[in-house]
Amino acid sequence: MHLRHLYAVELEVTDWDPPPSPQAMRALAAELRLYCPSVELFVFVLEFERTLVQVKNGYCTVEMDHDYDLDSIWRDIPPR
């Protein structure tokens, strides 16, 4: 199965024990990009809080103080 046009993924991690740290989220995003390099946005959901990991210049960065409306981020995805 090829997902060449997959750009964003939301991952529910509430039940993980222990919960992932921002560094672990970044590492997981980088690992997932090995299998699907087109993904550039990862949203990790922990309880009711969302953390955005975005790929910039080939590196995964955790966006702690982002201005994104994560409920509508899916509508703002650029066309490919």
C-alpha positions in Angstrom: 0.0 0.0 0.0 1.4 3.4 -1.0 0.4 6.6 0.6 2.2 9.1 -1.5 -0.2 12.0 -0.9 -0.6 11.5 2.9 0.4 14.9 4.4 -0.9 14.8 8.0 -1.5 12.2 10.7 -3.2 12.4 14.0 -2.1 9.8 16.6 -4.0 9.1 19.8 -1.5 8.4 22.6 -3.6 8.8 25.7 -3.4 5.2 26.7 0.4 5.0 26.4 2.1 4.3 29.7 4.3 6.2 30.2 3.0 9.0 28.0 5.4 10.1 25.3 7.6 13.1 26.0 8.0 15.8 23.3 11.3 14.2 22.4 9.7 10.8 22.0 7.0 12.3 19.8 9.7 13.9 17.6 11.5 10.6 17.4 8.3 8.7 16.5 7.5 11.2 13.8 10.9 10.8 12.3 10.6 7.0 12.4 7.2 7.1 10.7 8.6 9.3 7.9 10.9 6.4 7.0 7.8 4.5 5.9 5.8 7.5 4.5 8.1 10.4 3.7 5.2 12.6 2.4 3.9 13.2 6.0 4.8 16.6 7.2 2.4 17.2 10.1 1.9 14.9 13.1 -0.7 15.7 15.8 -0.3 13.7 19.0 -3.4 13.7 21.1 -2.8 13.1 24.9 -6.1 13.4 26.8 -7.5 16.7 25.6 -4.1 18.3 24.7 -2.7 18.2 21.2 1.0 18.5 20.3 2.0 19.3 16.8 5.2 17.9 15.3 6.0 19.5 12.0 8.8 18.7 9.5 10.9 21.7 8.6 13.9 21.4 6.3 13.8 17.7 6.8 13.8 17.7 10.6 10.9 17.0 12.9 10.3 19.9 15.3 7.8 20.0 18.2 5.7 23.1 17.9 4.9 24.0 21.6 3.7 27.6 21.1 2.0 27.3 17.7 -0.7 29.5 16.4 -2.5 26.7 14.6 -6.1 25.9 15.1 -5.6 22.1 15.3 -9.3 21.4 14.8 -9.2 23.0 11.3 -5.6 22.2 10.3 -6.8 19.5 8.0 -8.6 22.2 5.9 -5.4 24.2 5.5 -3.3 21.5 3.9 -1.6 22.7 0.7 -2.6 20.9 -2.5 0.0 18.5 -3.8 
